[in-house]
Amino acid sequence: MTKKLIEVALPLPEINDASLYDKMPGIGAHPKGIHHWWARLPLPVSRAVLFASVVDDPSSHPDRFPNEEAQERERERLFGIIRKMMRPRLHRHPEVYAEARLEMLKHCDGRLPAVLDPFAGGGSIPLEAARLGMEAHAGDLNPVAVLINKCHLELVPRWEGRSPINPKDRKEINGKQGWRGPAALAADVRYYGRVILERARERIGHLYPPARVTEGMAAEHPHLEPYVGKELPVIAWIWARTVPSPNPAAHGAHVPLMSTFWLSSKKGSEAWLEPVVDRAAGTWRFRVRTGAPPDRGAVKAGTKVGRATFRCLLTSDPIPVVYIRGEARSGRMGARLVAIVARGKRGRVYLPTGEDHEQMGRVDLANWRPAEPVTSSCHGADRLPMYGMQTWSDVFTPRQLTALVALSDMVREVREDVRRDAIAAGLSDAEADAYAATVATFLALALDRCADFNNSLCGWSPTNQKVMHLFGRQAIPMVWDFAEANLLGDSVGGWSTCADYVAECIETIATS
């Protein structure tokens, strides 16, 4: 019986290294960026396994490779093809896939086998099978996985090699420029993503005001002096959850639950919050300080003294987790704005809060909300009701919910724009409908990415100075001091950033 290469040997060090890199976060645009999938198989190991499962091991052909030396030499040649397939961003090198495809055809009488992955998950195996020239089929019980694979195997391949239909690109290319792979689809997703952004700024832009620096701010915060009288674009708003102080002497005043006072812990660019407490009046606020703090440990700790246990900023009494959960379930957990992150001349600038910004953060204009309950069957999220989050709408701030619902409505609206422009570009009614559905699907995936970065369980990273997304691990943790991204800005979590990233990921899904 013929032995396949995978049954004998593989260049495992190279496959392991490439797969490790493929699983790393922050490697740029990648097919996995279309939608997150936890158990995604790395692309390098997928293509290596497919190739080695089709190609015969040299020992199966003693007539051509009569001794071990000849077999090892041929095996090493095949390893060389696999090693070429281990390079990152292989979608930019179709010649590597072509070489592997030709080699595979030699071992299956000129016709590659079809591949069916009934539990395809993140779609790595079907995608790589299609790239290697195989007829790829995918299935799954999870509708998210089905959508991911539909994007990989149907939506992107269908529109490869076409020209964009949006008016801007059509005017610039004047029908003369060819577009390789899915570049045109990506260009249209970018364009209509910008259309949505402009409409969103018109409709809800007032909810995302810039940060105006006043002389009064600069008097207490000297690092703001260069910006007096200027309006700075906001990157994020930092909020702290609050509960009534457990000490009756505080008369029910809400106090912050903060896991840290750091805003930026980067050496040489430190910024942190200094509590300003008036115990007699029962009030507190935060002053933004820059430079190295006198007590880094105290800044790092915030008001937290243990796991889900805090100290009262007004009375120094402990606030145990049992008390916090009780107050939250009774509807008495709140949130208060503690700092604003804006873009300055040379990076992030941290500002104190203003009443106008806090009020805008509480505006709720959503015409719909996800009212489904968070139940014990919601794996990884079943702890949320302990902290008063009974429905999925409770996971979002009022402004976040308003903006996400508005963007969702605009994705539906822009679908009609895509259809109209597609017909103007020469597509038939049926093709225009299909293309509009494709563009709307990827814009919906961009909105999904927005939701990952725009909820009240997203933390602020003092080391990277950016908003962190919700799904950092396979559970939804409670976040005490959270960051609200400027959804209409161009930083992490902004709509345009998410739409552009999905467009970049589309370009990595080329199958031809």
C-alpha positions in Angstrom: 0.0 0.0 0.0 1.3 3.5 -0.9 2.5 5.5 2.0 2.0 9.2 2.1 4.6 11.6 3.2 2.7 12.5 6.4 3.0 8.8 7.5 6.8 8.9 7.4 8.2 12.3 8.1 7.6 16.1 8.2 9.8 19.2 8.7 8.3 19.7 12.2 10.6 22.5 13.5 9.6 24.8 10.6 6.0 23.8 10.8 5.9 24.4 14.6 7.7 27.8 14.3 5.4 29.0 11.5 2.3 27.8 13.4 3.4 29.5 16.6 3.8 32.8 14.7 0.4 32.3 13.0 -1.3 32.0 16.4 0.3 35.2 17.8 -1.8 38.3 18.3 -0.8 41.5 16.6 0.6 40.0 13.4 -1.5 42.2 11.2 -4.2 41.4 8.7 -5.0 37.7 8.5 -8.0 35.5 7.6 -8.6 35.0 11.3 -9.4 38.7 11.6 -12.7 38.2 9.8 -14.2 36.9 13.0 -12.6 35.5 16.1 -12.6 31.7 16.6 -11.0 30.2 19.7 -9.9 26.8 18.4 -8.6 27.9 15.0 -6.0 25.6 13.5 -2.9 27.5 12.3 -2.8 28.0 8.5 0.8 26.7 8.1 0.1 23.3 9.7 -3.2 23.0 7.7 -1.4 23.5 4.4 1.4 21.2 5.4 -0.9 18.4 6.5 -3.0 18.7 3.3 0.1 18.6 1.1 1.7 15.7 2.9 -1.5 13.8 2.9 -1.6 13.8 -0.9 2.0 13.5 -1.8 3.5 10.0 -1.7 6.5 9.2 0.5 9.5 8.3 -1.7 9.8 4.9 -0.1 6.5 4.0 -1.9 8.4 4.1 -5.2 11.4 1.9 -5.0 11.6 1.8 -8.8 12.4 5.5 -8.8 14.2 5.7 -5.4 15.8 2.3 -4.9 17.8 3.1 -1.8 17.6 5.1 1.4 19.9 7.8 0.2 17.8 8.4 -2.9 14.6 8.4 -0.8 16.0 10.8 1.7 17.2 13.1 -1.1 13.7 13.2 -2.6 12.1 13.5 0.8 14.2 16.6 1.4 13.1 18.1 -1.9 9.5 17.7 -0.8 10.4 19.2 2.6 11.7 22.2 0.7 8.3 22.8 -0.9 6.7 22.6 2.6 9.3 25.0 4.0 8.4 27.5 1.3 4.8 27.2 2.4 5.7 28.1 5.9 6.6 31.7 5.1 4.2 34.3 6.6 1.7 36.1 4.4 1.8 33.3 1.8 -1.3 34.8 0.1 1.2 37.3 -1.5 3.1 34.4 -3.1 0.8 32.5 -5.4 3.8 30.9 -7.0 4.4 28.9 -3.9 0.9 27.5 -3.9 1.3 26.8 -7.7 4.5 24.8 -7.1 2.8 22.7 -4.3 -0.3 22.2 -6.5 1.8 20.8 -9.4 3.6 18.5 -7.1 0.4 17.2 -5.6 -1.1 16.6 -9.1 1.8 14.2 -9.9 0.7 12.0 -7.0 -3.1 11.7 -7.8 -3.3 11.1 -11.5 -3.7 14.8 -12.4 -6.9 15.3 -10.3 -6.8 16.6 -6.8 -9.2 15.0 -4.2 -12.0 17.0 -2.8 -11.8 18.0 0.9 -14.7 18.0 3.3 -14.3 19.3 6.9 -17.7 18.6 8.6 -16.5 20.5 11.8 -14.6 23.3 10.1 -14.6 25.8 12.9 -12.3 28.7 12.0 -12.0 27.3 8.5 -8.2 26.8 8.2 -8.3 23.4 6.5 -11.0 24.2 3.9 -9.3 27.6 3.1 -5.9 26.0 2.6 -7.4 23.2 0.6 -9.0 25.8 -1.8 -5.7 27.6 -2.1 -4.0 24.4 -3.0 -6.5 23.9 -5.8 -8.7 21.3 -4.1 -12.5 21.3 -4.1 -13.2 22.4 -0.6 -16.4 21.9 1.4 -17.0 23.0 5.0 -19.7 22.5 7.6 -20.3 23.1 11.3 -23.0 23.1 13.9 -22.1 26.6 15.0 -23.6 29.4 12.8 -20.6 31.6 13.5 -18.3 29.0 12.0 -20.6 28.5 9.1 -20.4 32.3 8.3 -16.6 32.3 8.6 -16.3 29.5 6.1 -18.9 31.0 3.8 -16.8 34.1 3.7 -13.7 32.1 2.9 -15.1 29.7 0.4 -18.0 31.4 -1.3 -18.2 35.2 -0.8 -14.6 36.2 -1.4 -13.8 33.7 -4.2 -16.9 34.7 -6.1 -15.8 38.3 -6.5 -12.1 37.8 -7.1 -10.5 39.5 -10.1 -13.3 42.1 -10.5 -13.2 45.9 -10.4 -14.7 47.9 -7.5 -18.2 49.3 -8.0 -18.0 52.3 -5.7 -18.1 55.7 -7.5 -14.7 56.9 -6.2 -12.6 54.0 -7.4 -14.6 53.6 -10.6 -13.9 57.2 -11.4 -10.2 56.9 -10.6 -9.5 53.7 -12.6 -12.0 54.6 -15.4 -12.4 50.9 -16.1 -8.8 50.4 -17.2 -7.1 49.0 -14.2 -7.2 45.3 -13.3 -7.6 44.3 -9.7 -6.0 41.1 -8.5 -7.7 38.7 -6.1 -10.2 40.2 -3.7 -8.7 43.7 -3.8 -11.8 45.2 -5.3 -14.1 43.7 -2.7 -11.8 45.0 0.0 -11.8 48.5 -1.6 -15.6 48.5 -1.7 -15.8 47.5 2.0 -13.5 50.4 2.8 -15.5 52.9 0.8 -18.9 52.0 2.2 -17.4 51.8 5.6 -16.4 55.4 5.2 -19.9 56.2 3.9 -21.3 54.8 7.2 -18.7 56.8 9.2 -19.8 60.1 7.6 -23.5 59.3 8.2 -22.7 58.3 11.8 -20.9 61.5 12.5 -23.9 63.4 11.2 -26.4 61.5 13.3 -24.6 60.7 16.6 -21.4 62.8 16.3 -22.6 65.1 19.1 -22.3 62.2 21.5 -18.6 62.1 20.9 -17.3 65.6 21.6 -13.6 66.6 21.5 -11.8 67.5 24.7 -11.4 71.2 25.1 -8.5 72.3 27.3 -9.2 75.4 29.5 -6.9 77.6 31.5 -8.5 76.2 34.6 -7.5 72.7 33.6 -3.9 73.8 32.9 -3.6 75.6 36.2 -4.0 72.3 38.0 -2.5 70.1 35.3 0.7 71.8 34.0 1.2 69.2 31.3 -1.9 70.6 29.5 -0.5 74.2 29.1 0.6 73.7 25.5 -3.0 72.8 24.6 -4.9 75.6 26.3 -7.8 76.8 24.1 -7.5 73.8 21.8 -9.9 70.9 21.1 -8.2 67.5 21.2 -9.7 64.4 19.5 -10.7 61.9 22.2 -9.3 58.4 22.0 -11.2 57.0 25.0 -13.0 57.8 28.2 -12.0 56.0 31.4 -14.8 55.1 33.7 -14.8 53.5 37.2 -17.7 51.4 38.6 -19.0 52.7 41.9 -21.1 51.4 44.8 -22.4 53.2 47.9 -19.8 53.2 50.7 -20.6 50.5 53.2 -19.9 52.9 56.1 -23.1 54.7 57.2 -20.9 57.8 58.0 -20.5 58.3 54.2 -24.3 58.8 53.9 -24.6 56.5 50.9 -22.0 58.3 48.8 -20.8 56.3 45.9 -17.1 55.4 45.8 -14.9 54.0 43.0 -13.8 50.4 42.5 -10.5 50.9 40.7 -8.0 48.1 40.0 -5.3 50.7 39.3 -4.6 54.4 39.1 -2.2 54.0 36.2 -3.1 55.7 32.9 0.3 55.2 31.4 3.0 53.1 33.1 5.5 53.4 30.3 8.8 54.5 31.7 9.4 58.2 30.9 5.8 58.8 29.9 4.1 58.0 33.2 0.6 59.3 33.9 -1.6 58.4 36.8 -4.6 59.4 38.8 -4.3 61.1 42.2 -7.4 61.0 44.4 -8.5 64.3 45.8 -10.8 63.5 48.8 -12.9 65.7 50.9 -14.1 63.4 53.7 -16.1 66.2 55.5 -18.1 66.9 52.4 -18.2 63.2 51.3 -16.8 63.9 47.9 -13.9 62.8 45.7 -12.4 63.4 42.3 -9.2 62.6 40.5 -6.3 64.8 39.5 -4.2 63.7 36.5 -0.5 63.6 37.4 2.4 63.0 35.1 5.9 61.8 35.8 7.1 59.0 38.1 4.8 58.7 41.1 6.3 58.7 44.7 4.7 55.3 45.4 4.4 53.1 42.3 2.8 50.3 44.4 0.0 52.5 45.6 -0.7 53.7 42.0 -0.7 50.2 40.7 -3.1 49.0 43.4 -5.8 51.7 43.0 -8.5 51.1 45.5 -8.2 47.3 45.2 -6.9 45.3 48.2 -7.7 41.8 47.1 -9.6 39.7 44.6 -12.8 41.7 43.9 -12.2 43.4 47.3 -11.7 47.2 47.5 -11.3 50.0 50.1 -13.6 52.9 50.5 -11.9 56.1 49.2 -13.8 58.2 51.8 -13.5 56.0 54.9 -10.9 53.4 54.1 -13.3 50.7 55.1 -13.0 47.4 53.2 -15.6 46.7 50.5 -15.9 43.0 50.2 -17.1 41.2 47.1 -20.3 40.0 48.8 -21.3 43.6 49.4 -20.4 44.6 45.9 -22.5 41.9 44.4 -25.4 42.6 46.6 -25.4 46.3 45.6 -25.0 45.4 42.0 -27.9 43.0 42.0 -30.0 45.6 43.7 -29.3 48.1 40.9 -27.1 50.3 43.0 -23.8 49.9 41.1 -23.0 52.9 39.0 -20.2 54.3 36.9 -18.3 57.6 37.0 -16.0 59.2 34.5 -12.5 59.5 35.9 -10.3 60.5 33.0 -10.2 61.3 29.3 -7.6 60.1 26.9 -6.9 62.4 23.9 -4.5 62.7 21.0 -1.8 65.3 21.5 1.2 66.4 19.5 3.4 63.5 20.4 1.0 60.8 21.6 -1.5 60.4 24.3 -2.6 63.2 26.5 -4.6 62.6 29.7 -7.2 65.1 30.9 -9.4 65.4 33.9 -13.1 64.9 33.4 -15.8 67.4 32.6 -19.5 67.4 33.3 -20.4 67.7 29.7 -18.4 64.6 28.8 -20.0 62.6 31.6 -23.5 63.6 30.5 -22.8 62.6 26.9 -21.7 59.3 28.1 -25.1 58.7 29.6 -27.2 59.6 26.6 -29.4 56.6 25.5 -31.0 57.1 22.1 -31.1 53.4 21.1 -34.3 52.3 19.4 -33.6 48.7 20.2 -31.6 46.7 22.7 -30.5 43.1 23.1 -32.9 42.0 25.9 -31.9 38.4 25.9 -31.0 37.3 29.5 -27.5 36.3 30.5 -28.2 32.8 31.8 -26.1 30.0 33.4 -26.0 28.3 30.0 -23.9 31.3 28.6 -20.5 29.6 29.0 -17.9 32.0 30.3 -20.4 34.8 30.9 -22.5 33.2 33.7 -20.9 35.4 36.3 -22.2 38.7 34.9 -25.6 38.5 36.6 -23.7 38.4 39.9 -22.8 42.0 39.1 -26.2 43.2 38.0 -25.8 42.5 34.3 -29.0 40.5 33.8 -29.4 41.1 30.0 -26.9 41.6 27.2 -27.9 45.2 26.9 -26.5 45.7 30.4 -23.0 44.9 29.1 -22.9 48.2 27.2 -23.0 51.8 28.3 -25.9 53.9 27.0 -23.7 55.7 24.5 -22.2 52.4 23.2 -25.6 50.9 22.8 -26.9 54.0 21.0 -23.9 54.0 18.6 -23.9 50.3 17.9 -27.6 50.2 17.1 -27.2 53.2 14.9 -24.3 51.6 13.0 -26.3 48.4 12.6 -29.1 50.4 11.0 -26.7 52.1 8.7 -25.2 48.8 7.5 -28.7 47.9 6.4 -29.1 51.3 4.7 -25.8 51.2 2.8 -26.7 47.8 1.4 -29.1 49.6 -0.9 -26.4 52.0 -1.9 -24.1 49.1 -2.8 -26.9 47.6 -4.9 -27.5 50.8 -6.8 -23.8 51.4 -7.5 -23.3 47.8 -8.6 -26.1 48.2 -11.2 -24.5 51.4 -12.4 -21.2 49.6 -12.7 -22.9 47.0 -15.1 -23.8 44.2 -12.8 -27.2 42.4 -13.4 -29.9 42.8 -10.8 -29.1 39.3 -9.5 -25.4 40.0 -9.3 -26.0 43.4 -7.7 -28.2 41.8 -5.0 -25.6 39.2 -4.3 -22.7 41.7 -4.2 -24.7 44.1 -1.9 -25.3 41.1 0.5 -21.6 40.3 0.4 -20.4 43.8 1.2 -23.1 44.2 3.9 -21.9 40.9 5.4 -18.4 42.1 5.8 -19.6 45.4 7.2 -21.6 43.5 9.7 -18.5 41.6 10.7 -16.8 45.0 11.2 -19.6 46.0 13.5 -19.1 42.8 15.4 -15.5 43.7 15.9 -16.6 47.1 17.1 -18.8 45.5 19.7 -15.7 43.5 20.9 -14.0 46.9 21.6 -17.0 48.9 22.6 -18.6 47.5 25.8 -18.2 48.2 29.5 -16.0 45.1 30.0 -13.1 46.5 28.0 -10.1 47.5 30.1 -7.5 50.2 29.5 -3.9 49.0 29.1 -1.5 51.4 30.9 1.5 49.7 29.2 0.2 49.9 25.6 -2.0 52.9 26.3 -5.0 51.6 24.4 -8.4 50.0 24.8 -8.3 46.3 25.2 -11.0 44.1 23.6 -13.4 41.9 25.5 -12.3 38.5 24.4 -8.8 38.4 25.7 -9.5 34.9 27.0 -12.3 32.3 26.8 -14.4 33.9 29.4 -15.9 37.3 30.1 -14.2 38.8 33.2 -15.6 41.5 35.4 -13.8 44.8 34.6 -14.0 47.5 37.3 -12.4 50.4 35.6 -13.3 50.3 31.9 -12.3 52.2 28.8 -15.0 53.5 26.4 -13.4 53.9 22.9 -14.3 56.8 20.7 -16.4 54.8 18.2 -16.3 57.6 15.7 -12.5 58.2 16.0 -9.7 56.5 14.2 -8.0 54.7 17.1 -8.5 51.2 18.4 -12.2 50.4 18.6 -13.3 53.1 16.2 -15.7 52.1 13.4 -13.3 53.1 10.6 -10.4 51.2 12.2 -12.6 48.1 12.4 -13.9 48.4 8.9 -10.5 49.0 7.4 -9.1 46.0 9.3 -11.8 43.7 8.0 -11.0 45.0 4.5 -7.3 44.2 5.0 -8.2 40.7 6.1 -10.4 40.2 3.0 -7.2 40.7 0.9 -5.5 37.8 2.8 -8.2 35.3 1.8 -7.3 35.0 -1.9 -7.9 31.5 -3.1 -6.7 31.9 -6.7 
